[in-house]
């Protein structure tokens, strides 16, 4: 059986990828870092923007996604929750 990631886990992977790049990442880096198809990445990025976790910005003709304070707070809570569940052998 194939275990699929939950939407929350995908959000965590996207935000973590952006955080690892000093809070600002190109879509391609997020695509590979979060292991998503282009269509699914686009859908999740739009959702994260609408919820205020990330912002889309353009710099020198390139698109970047930036982690907001709300996104940092969410990621911090998600990491704590993930460690808690891992301690009991439960996947998020």
Secondary structure as GFF3:
##gff-version 3
##sequence-region A 1 92
A	DSSP	alpha_helix	7	20	.	.	.	ID=ss1
A	DSSP	beta_strand	24	26	.	.	.	ID=ss2
A	DSSP	alpha_helix	27	33	.	.	.	ID=ss3
A	DSSP	alpha_helix	38	50	.	.	.	ID=ss4
A	DSSP	beta_strand	54	59	.	.	.	ID=ss5
A	DSSP	beta_strand	62	67	.	.	.	ID=ss6
A	DSSP	alpha_helix	69	87	.	.	.	ID=ss7
###
